[in-house]
Amino acid sequence: MHNFFYYSIQLFFLIYGLSILAIYILIIVLSRKAIIRNKKEATFLDINLVKGAKDLPSITLVAPAYNEGKTIVTNVRSLLSIQYPAYELIIANDGSTDDSLKQLITVFNLEPVTFYEGAKEIECAPIKAIYKSKNPKYATLTVVDKENGGRSDAINAAIAYAKSNLVLCTDADCIIEQDALLKMVRPYLEALDEEVIASGGAIGIANDSVIVNGTIKEIRMPKKLVSRIQIVEYIRAFLLGRMAWGEIGGLMLVSGAFGLYPKQRLLEVGGFDKDTIGEDLELCIRLRRHMEDLKLKYKVVYIPETLCWTESPSTFKIYISQRDRWARGLWETIFKHRTLFFNKKYNNMGMFFYPYWVFFELGAPIVEFLGMLFIMYLIFFMGINWPFTIALFVTVYLAGCIFSTIAILMYSLNYGHYSKPKMIFQLLLAAYIESFYNHPVLLYAQIKGFLKKVFNIDTGWGVMTRTGFNEEQEKIEIDVKEPGLNS
């Protein structure tokens, strides 16, 4: 009986490992196919043609802000300078205790306007005031000042005041590419038989890059290794993972930092869930369930280009806090929508896509942690075949390196960022170091997050301390020049 359990455990880890390897290979094939198709479609529907169209859907950019004083002016300027014929920007100040609101009022010449109620389909914390600019240059800017209610609550408040057909949810600490909306709206213009219920783009890391007037002027490699490795993580997740799932209609996540949704669908499902910290994943799954319940054809689209830039954690302390939060958000969402598990009513989402998230997104860190415990058990109580164990470790390590290498090269060859030989070398080096440097910390953070949910320890969002984008340079810019919408 003892040997039966011993070999059964070994067989489980073997099957699980081979399954992940097979999925990785399939993801590479599908993502390559998707990249080729996307580039062809981009050729036929040039963004210059999109820009000149007279019937483009209106878009509202909504961005929650909580104590973003170090980057708030820079990023609002960036959001105001986006190239799109018909859009408005709503910043939801979520009860900030720093000088975020004061900076906005001063720099953008804001004044309170007559209070009016937003859409009643979405609830949010009490609104304190609504601000508009006295300067015609900033006519598209609205600031909603509200009581603190969390990120989801702040986004919901902004959505309630949106006047457009589409709503793009981002963060006040993000810098969006100038032509991002022109590219993001393309799937909605191309949609024929299937309604696009969400579209997302890749997120880039702007640590140590050059930012001028809220625009990325030069992309530089982050100085800290922990941030460089996160670039590798993002490239793998966005270029390979999401491109592949989008190709087969299985995309279940649009990043909360950069997602475009039809406003009406957001109102129908009640906006973002304020009771989960994995609100982006939860919303996407809820929107998909909503469309399945209505028996309507739909799709979730991913744009492979990096259209949005943000500041990533630059220390392990902040990195752990962020990944701990992501793990708890994943756990909450998977548990909340557990009735999807192998539920034929929800077609491929219930039978394939949701189970994948259960087994391989939620399950992978748990299986890896149990595997480490099993190896420790063998070492101390049963003995271990060291040559085989080392060979297995090297094989798994090299497989991960190959996967990351393919992702980095595919990104560098197909898109303009990180295309310099030195940058490619730096990313490849980071990828080969990742298993020994970031990954153990990531696994610790994920298991820590899961245990918090198991033992019902609620620590909220945690703290994301930001250093800001080129702070000194931006302060000089603010004092010298006050740019207009198209600066």
C-alpha positions as CSV (number, residue, x, y, z in Angstrom):
1,M,0.0,0.0,0.0
2,H,2.9,2.3,0.9
3,N,4.5,1.8,-2.5
4,F,1.1,2.3,-4.3
5,F,0.8,5.8,-2.8
6,Y,4.4,6.6,-3.5
7,Y,4.1,5.7,-7.2
8,S,0.7,7.3,-7.5
9,I,2.1,10.6,-6.2
10,Q,5.0,10.3,-8.7
11,L,2.6,9.5,-11.5
12,F,0.4,12.5,-10.6
13,F,3.4,14.9,-10.8
14,L,4.5,13.4,-14.0
15,I,1.1,13.7,-15.7
16,Y,0.7,17.2,-14.4
17,G,4.1,18.3,-15.6
18,L,3.6,16.8,-19.1
19,S,0.2,18.5,-19.3
20,I,1.7,21.9,-18.6
21,L,4.4,21.2,-21.2
22,A,1.8,20.3,-23.8
23,I,-0.2,23.4,-23.0
24,Y,2.9,25.6,-23.3
25,I,3.7,24.1,-26.8
26,L,0.0,24.6,-27.8
27,I,0.2,28.2,-26.5
28,I,3.3,29.0,-28.6
29,V,1.6,27.6,-31.8
30,L,-1.6,29.5,-31.2
31,S,0.0,32.8,-30.3
32,R,2.2,32.7,-33.4
33,K,-0.9,32.1,-35.5
34,A,-2.7,34.9,-33.7
35,I,0.2,37.4,-34.2
36,I,0.3,36.7,-38.0
37,R,-3.5,37.1,-38.3
38,N,-3.4,40.3,-36.2
39,K,-0.7,41.9,-38.3
40,K,-2.6,41.1,-41.5
41,E,-5.8,42.7,-40.1
42,A,-3.9,45.8,-39.0
43,T,-2.7,46.2,-42.6
44,F,-6.2,46.1,-44.0
45,L,-7.6,48.5,-41.3
46,D,-4.9,51.2,-40.9
47,I,-5.3,53.4,-37.8
48,N,-5.1,56.5,-40.0
49,L,-8.2,55.3,-41.7
50,V,-9.8,54.7,-38.3
51,K,-8.8,58.2,-37.1
52,G,-10.5,59.8,-40.1
53,A,-13.7,57.9,-39.7
54,K,-16.8,60.0,-38.8
55,D,-18.8,57.3,-37.1
56,L,-16.4,56.1,-34.5
57,P,-18.0,55.1,-31.1
58,S,-17.4,57.6,-28.3
59,I,-15.1,56.5,-25.5
60,T,-14.8,57.4,-21.9
61,L,-11.5,56.8,-20.1
62,V,-12.1,56.1,-16.4
63,A,-9.3,56.1,-14.0
64,P,-9.4,55.6,-10.2
65,A,-6.9,57.5,-8.2
66,Y,-5.9,57.0,-4.5
67,N,-2.9,58.8,-3.2
68,E,-1.2,59.0,-6.6
69,G,0.3,62.4,-5.9
70,K,3.7,61.4,-7.3
71,T,2.4,60.6,-10.8
72,I,-1.1,62.0,-11.0
73,V,-0.3,65.1,-13.1
74,T,2.0,63.3,-15.4
75,N,-0.5,60.6,-16.1
76,V,-3.5,62.8,-16.5
77,R,-1.6,64.8,-19.1
78,S,-0.8,61.5,-20.8
79,L,-4.5,60.6,-20.8
80,L,-5.5,64.0,-22.1
81,S,-3.1,63.8,-25.1
82,I,-4.4,60.6,-26.6
83,Q,-5.3,60.7,-30.3
84,Y,-9.0,60.0,-30.6
85,P,-11.8,62.2,-32.1
86,A,-14.4,61.6,-29.5
87,Y,-13.4,60.8,-25.9
88,E,-13.7,62.1,-22.4
89,L,-11.6,61.5,-19.3
90,I,-13.1,60.9,-15.8
91,I,-10.7,60.7,-12.9
92,A,-12.4,59.2,-9.7
93,N,-10.5,60.5,-6.7
94,D,-11.2,57.7,-4.2
95,G,-10.8,59.7,-1.0
96,S,-7.1,60.4,-1.4
97,T,-5.4,61.6,1.8
98,D,-2.4,63.1,0.0
99,D,-2.4,66.2,-2.3
100,S,-3.6,64.3,-5.5
101,L,-6.9,66.4,-5.7
102,K,-5.1,69.6,-4.9
103,Q,-2.6,69.1,-7.7
104,L,-5.4,68.4,-10.2
105,I,-7.3,71.5,-9.2
106,T,-4.2,73.7,-9.4
107,V,-2.6,72.3,-12.6
108,F,-5.8,71.8,-14.6
109,N,-7.7,74.9,-13.3
110,L,-10.6,72.9,-11.9
111,E,-13.7,74.2,-10.2
112,P,-16.7,72.4,-8.7
113,V,-19.8,72.2,-10.9
114,T,-23.5,71.7,-10.1
115,F,-23.9,68.2,-8.7
116,Y,-25.8,65.7,-10.7
117,E,-26.4,62.0,-10.3
118,G,-24.9,59.3,-12.5
119,A,-26.4,56.1,-13.8
120,K,-28.5,54.3,-11.1
121,E,-27.6,50.8,-12.3
122,I,-24.3,51.1,-10.5
123,E,-23.8,51.8,-6.8
124,C,-20.8,53.5,-5.3
125,A,-19.7,55.3,-2.2
126,P,-21.0,58.9,-1.7
127,I,-19.9,61.5,-4.1
128,K,-18.5,64.7,-2.5
129,A,-18.0,66.9,-5.6
130,I,-17.7,67.0,-9.3
131,Y,-15.0,69.2,-10.9
132,K,-14.6,70.5,-14.5
133,S,-11.9,72.8,-15.8
134,K,-12.3,76.5,-16.5
135,N,-9.7,76.1,-19.2
136,P,-11.2,75.1,-22.6
137,K,-8.1,73.1,-23.3
138,Y,-9.3,70.6,-20.6
139,A,-13.0,70.5,-21.5
140,T,-12.9,66.7,-21.8
141,L,-11.6,66.3,-18.2
142,T,-14.0,65.5,-15.3
143,V,-12.9,64.7,-11.8
144,V,-15.3,62.9,-9.5
145,D,-14.3,63.4,-5.8
146,K,-15.8,60.7,-3.6
147,E,-15.5,58.9,-0.3
148,N,-13.1,56.0,-0.2
149,G,-14.6,52.8,-1.4
150,G,-11.7,50.9,-3.1
151,R,-10.6,50.6,-6.7
152,S,-13.7,48.9,-8.0
153,D,-16.0,51.3,-6.3
154,A,-14.1,54.3,-7.8
155,I,-14.3,52.8,-11.3
156,N,-18.0,52.2,-10.9
157,A,-18.5,55.9,-9.9
158,A,-16.7,57.0,-13.0
159,I,-18.7,54.6,-15.2
160,A,-21.9,56.0,-13.7
161,Y,-21.0,59.4,-15.1
162,A,-19.7,58.2,-18.5
163,K,-21.6,59.5,-21.5
164,S,-20.1,57.3,-24.1
165,N,-20.8,54.0,-25.9
166,L,-17.5,52.4,-24.7
167,V,-15.7,52.7,-21.4
168,L,-11.9,52.2,-21.1
169,C,-10.9,51.3,-17.6
170,T,-7.3,52.2,-16.6
171,D,-5.4,53.5,-13.6
172,A,-4.3,57.0,-12.9
173,D,-0.7,55.7,-12.6
174,C,-0.7,54.4,-16.2
175,I,0.7,56.0,-19.3
176,I,-1.2,55.2,-22.4
177,E,0.2,55.2,-26.0
178,Q,-1.0,58.1,-28.1
179,D,-2.7,55.9,-30.6
180,A,-4.0,53.3,-28.2
181,L,-7.7,54.0,-28.5
182,L,-7.5,53.9,-32.3
183,K,-6.1,50.4,-32.0
184,M,-8.4,49.3,-29.1
185,V,-11.6,50.3,-30.9
186,R,-10.7,48.3,-34.1
187,P,-12.2,45.0,-32.9
188,Y,-15.5,46.8,-32.3
189,L,-15.5,48.2,-35.8
190,E,-14.6,44.8,-37.3
191,A,-17.2,42.8,-35.3
192,L,-19.9,41.2,-37.4
193,D,-21.6,38.1,-36.0
194,E,-20.1,38.3,-32.5
195,E,-20.4,41.2,-30.1
196,V,-17.1,42.3,-28.5
197,I,-17.7,42.5,-24.8
198,A,-14.2,43.4,-23.9
199,S,-10.8,44.2,-25.5
200,G,-7.5,44.5,-23.8
201,G,-3.9,45.4,-24.7
202,A,-0.5,44.5,-23.4
203,I,0.9,46.3,-20.4
204,G,4.5,47.4,-20.4
205,I,6.8,48.4,-17.5
206,A,8.1,51.9,-17.6
207,N,10.5,51.9,-14.7
208,D,13.5,54.1,-15.5
209,S,12.2,55.0,-18.9
210,V,12.1,58.7,-20.1
211,I,8.7,60.4,-19.7
212,V,8.1,63.9,-21.0
213,N,4.7,65.6,-20.6
214,G,3.0,62.3,-19.8
215,T,4.4,60.5,-22.9
216,I,7.0,57.7,-23.2
217,K,9.9,59.3,-25.1
218,E,12.5,56.5,-24.6
219,I,12.0,53.0,-23.3
220,R,14.8,52.0,-21.1
221,M,15.6,48.7,-19.3
222,P,14.8,49.0,-15.6
223,K,17.9,49.2,-13.4
224,K,16.7,46.7,-10.9
225,L,16.6,43.0,-11.7
226,V,13.3,42.3,-10.0
227,S,11.7,44.8,-12.5
228,R,13.5,43.3,-15.5
229,I,12.2,39.9,-14.7
230,Q,8.7,41.2,-14.5
231,I,9.1,42.4,-18.1
232,V,9.7,38.8,-19.0
233,E,6.7,37.7,-17.0
234,Y,4.5,40.3,-18.7
235,I,5.7,39.3,-22.2
236,R,5.0,35.6,-21.5
237,A,1.6,36.3,-20.0
238,F,0.4,38.9,-22.6
239,L,2.0,38.0,-25.9
240,L,1.8,34.2,-25.5
241,G,-0.8,33.4,-23.0
242,R,-3.6,35.9,-23.8
243,M,-2.9,35.8,-27.6
244,A,-3.3,32.0,-27.6
245,W,-6.5,32.0,-25.5
246,G,-8.0,34.8,-27.6
247,E,-7.3,32.8,-30.7
248,I,-9.6,30.0,-29.6
249,G,-12.2,32.2,-27.8
250,G,-11.0,31.3,-24.4
251,L,-9.7,34.6,-23.1
252,M,-11.0,35.0,-19.5
253,L,-9.0,38.0,-18.4
254,V,-8.6,41.5,-19.5
255,S,-6.2,43.5,-17.4
256,G,-7.8,46.0,-15.1
257,A,-5.1,48.5,-16.0
258,F,-6.3,48.6,-19.6
259,G,-9.6,47.2,-20.7
260,L,-12.3,48.5,-23.1
261,Y,-16.0,47.5,-22.5
262,P,-19.4,48.5,-23.9
263,K,-21.0,50.7,-21.2
264,Q,-24.4,49.1,-21.6
265,R,-23.0,45.6,-20.8
266,L,-21.2,47.0,-17.7
267,L,-24.5,48.5,-16.5
268,E,-26.3,45.3,-17.1
269,V,-23.9,43.3,-14.8
270,G,-23.7,46.1,-12.2
271,G,-20.1,47.2,-12.9
272,F,-17.1,45.9,-11.1
273,D,-17.5,43.7,-8.0
274,K,-16.5,45.6,-4.9
275,D,-16.2,42.5,-2.8
276,T,-13.3,40.9,-4.7
277,I,-9.7,42.2,-5.2
278,G,-9.4,40.3,-8.5
279,E,-12.0,42.5,-10.0
280,D,-10.7,42.4,-13.6
281,L,-10.8,38.6,-13.8
282,E,-14.1,38.5,-12.0
283,L,-15.7,41.1,-14.3
284,C,-14.6,39.3,-17.5
285,I,-16.0,36.0,-16.3
286,R,-19.2,37.7,-15.2
287,L,-19.6,39.4,-18.6
288,R,-19.1,36.1,-20.3
289,R,-21.6,34.3,-18.1
290,H,-24.1,37.1,-18.8
291,M,-23.7,36.7,-22.5
292,E,-24.0,32.9,-22.2
293,D,-27.2,33.3,-20.2
294,L,-28.6,35.6,-22.9
295,K,-27.5,33.0,-25.5
296,L,-25.8,35.7,-27.5
297,K,-22.6,35.3,-29.6
298,Y,-19.7,37.2,-28.2
299,K,-15.9,37.4,-28.0
300,V,-13.2,38.9,-25.8
301,V,-10.3,40.3,-27.9
302,Y,-6.7,40.9,-27.1
303,I,-4.4,43.5,-28.9
304,P,-0.8,42.2,-28.8
305,E,0.9,45.6,-28.9
306,T,2.0,47.3,-25.7
307,L,-0.4,50.2,-25.4
308,C,-0.3,51.0,-21.7
309,W,2.7,51.5,-19.4
310,T,2.9,51.3,-15.7
311,E,5.3,51.3,-12.8
312,S,6.1,47.8,-11.5
313,P,7.2,46.8,-8.0
314,S,10.9,47.6,-7.6
315,T,11.5,45.7,-4.3
316,F,10.6,42.2,-3.2
317,K,8.5,43.6,-0.4
318,I,6.1,45.4,-2.8
319,Y,6.3,42.5,-5.3
320,I,5.2,40.1,-2.6
321,S,2.3,42.3,-1.6
322,Q,1.2,42.6,-5.2
323,R,1.4,38.9,-6.0
324,D,-0.2,38.0,-2.7
325,R,-3.1,40.2,-3.7
326,W,-3.4,38.7,-7.1
327,A,-3.4,35.2,-5.7
328,R,-6.2,36.1,-3.3
329,G,-8.1,37.7,-6.1
330,L,-7.8,34.6,-8.2
331,W,-8.9,32.4,-5.3
332,E,-12.0,34.6,-4.7
333,T,-13.0,34.7,-8.3
334,I,-12.6,30.9,-8.9
335,F,-14.6,30.2,-5.8
336,K,-17.4,32.7,-6.6
337,H,-17.9,31.2,-10.1
338,R,-17.4,27.6,-9.0
339,T,-20.8,26.6,-10.6
340,L,-19.1,27.0,-14.0
341,F,-16.9,24.0,-13.3
342,F,-17.7,21.4,-16.1
343,N,-21.1,23.0,-16.5
344,K,-22.4,22.2,-20.0
345,K,-24.8,25.1,-19.9
346,Y,-21.8,27.5,-20.4
347,N,-20.4,25.5,-23.3
348,N,-16.6,25.8,-23.8
349,M,-16.3,28.3,-21.0
350,G,-17.7,25.8,-18.5
351,M,-16.2,22.6,-20.0
352,F,-12.7,23.8,-20.9
353,F,-11.7,27.4,-20.2
354,Y,-12.8,27.6,-16.5
355,P,-11.4,24.2,-15.6
356,Y,-8.1,25.2,-17.1
357,W,-8.0,28.2,-14.6
358,V,-8.9,25.8,-11.8
359,F,-6.3,23.2,-12.6
360,F,-3.4,25.3,-14.0
361,E,-3.7,28.9,-12.9
362,L,-5.0,28.3,-9.4
363,G,-3.5,24.8,-9.1
364,A,0.0,25.3,-10.5
365,P,1.5,27.1,-7.4
366,I,-0.2,24.6,-5.1
367,V,1.1,21.6,-7.0
368,E,4.6,23.1,-7.2
369,F,4.6,23.7,-3.4
370,L,3.4,20.2,-2.7
371,G,6.1,18.9,-5.1
372,M,8.7,20.6,-3.0
373,L,7.3,19.1,0.2
374,F,7.3,15.7,-1.4
375,I,11.0,16.0,-2.4
376,M,11.8,17.1,1.1
377,Y,10.0,14.1,2.5
378,L,11.9,11.8,0.2
379,I,15.2,13.3,1.2
380,F,14.6,12.9,4.9
381,F,12.6,9.7,5.1
382,M,13.0,7.5,2.0
383,G,16.1,8.6,0.2
384,I,16.2,10.1,-3.2
385,N,17.7,9.3,-6.6
386,W,19.9,12.4,-7.0
387,P,21.1,11.9,-10.6
388,F,17.4,11.6,-11.7
389,T,16.2,14.5,-9.6
390,I,18.9,16.8,-10.9
391,A,18.3,15.7,-14.5
392,L,14.6,16.4,-14.0
393,F,15.2,19.8,-12.4
394,V,17.5,20.8,-15.3
395,T,14.9,19.6,-17.9
396,V,12.2,21.7,-16.2
397,Y,14.5,24.7,-15.9
398,L,15.5,24.5,-19.6
399,A,12.0,24.1,-20.7
400,G,11.0,27.2,-18.9
401,C,14.0,29.1,-20.4
402,I,13.1,28.0,-23.9
403,F,9.5,29.1,-23.4
404,S,10.7,32.5,-22.2
405,T,13.2,32.8,-25.0
406,I,10.6,32.2,-27.6
407,A,8.3,34.8,-26.0
408,I,11.1,37.4,-25.9
409,L,12.2,36.8,-29.5
410,M,8.7,36.8,-30.8
411,Y,8.0,40.1,-29.1
412,S,11.2,41.7,-30.1
413,L,10.9,40.7,-33.8
414,N,7.3,41.7,-34.2
415,Y,7.1,44.9,-32.1
416,G,9.4,47.8,-31.7
417,H,10.0,47.7,-28.0
418,Y,13.1,46.0,-26.6
419,S,14.4,45.3,-30.1
420,K,18.0,46.5,-29.5
421,P,20.5,43.6,-29.2
422,K,21.6,44.8,-25.7
423,M,18.0,44.9,-24.5
424,I,17.3,41.4,-25.9
425,F,20.4,40.1,-24.1
426,Q,19.3,41.7,-20.8
427,L,15.9,40.2,-21.0
428,L,17.2,36.7,-21.9
429,L,19.6,36.9,-19.0
430,A,16.8,37.9,-16.7
431,A,14.7,35.0,-18.0
432,Y,17.5,32.5,-17.2
433,I,18.0,34.0,-13.7
434,E,14.2,34.1,-13.0
435,S,13.9,30.6,-11.6
436,F,16.5,31.3,-8.9
437,Y,15.7,34.9,-8.2
438,N,12.1,36.0,-8.6
439,H,10.3,32.7,-8.9
440,P,10.8,31.4,-5.3
441,V,9.6,34.7,-4.0
442,L,6.6,34.6,-6.4
443,L,5.7,31.1,-5.1
444,Y,6.0,32.3,-1.5
445,A,3.6,35.2,-2.3
446,Q,1.1,33.0,-4.0
447,I,1.0,30.4,-1.3
448,K,0.8,33.1,1.3
449,G,-2.2,34.6,-0.5
450,F,-3.9,31.3,-0.8
451,L,-3.4,30.5,2.9
452,K,-4.9,33.9,3.8
453,K,-8.1,32.9,2.0
454,V,-8.1,29.4,3.5
455,F,-7.8,30.9,7.0
456,N,-10.0,33.9,6.2
457,I,-7.3,36.5,6.8
458,D,-8.4,39.7,5.0
459,T,-5.5,42.1,4.4
460,G,-7.1,44.1,1.7
461,W,-5.1,45.5,-1.2
462,G,-1.8,46.0,0.6
463,V,0.5,48.8,-0.2
464,M,1.9,49.7,-3.6
465,T,4.6,52.3,-2.9
466,R,5.6,54.2,-6.0
467,T,8.7,56.2,-6.8
468,G,7.1,58.1,-9.7
469,F,8.2,58.6,-13.3
470,N,11.3,60.8,-13.5
471,E,10.1,62.9,-10.6
472,E,12.6,65.7,-10.8
473,Q,12.2,66.2,-14.5
474,E,8.4,66.2,-14.3
475,K,8.4,68.8,-11.5
476,I,10.4,71.1,-13.8
477,E,8.0,70.4,-16.6
478,I,5.0,71.3,-14.4
479,D,6.5,74.6,-13.3
480,V,7.6,75.7,-16.8
481,K,4.8,74.6,-19.1
482,E,1.2,73.8,-19.0
483,P,0.5,71.7,-22.1
484,G,-2.8,71.6,-23.9
485,L,-4.7,68.5,-25.0
486,N,-2.5,67.7,-27.9
487,S,0.9,68.5,-26.4
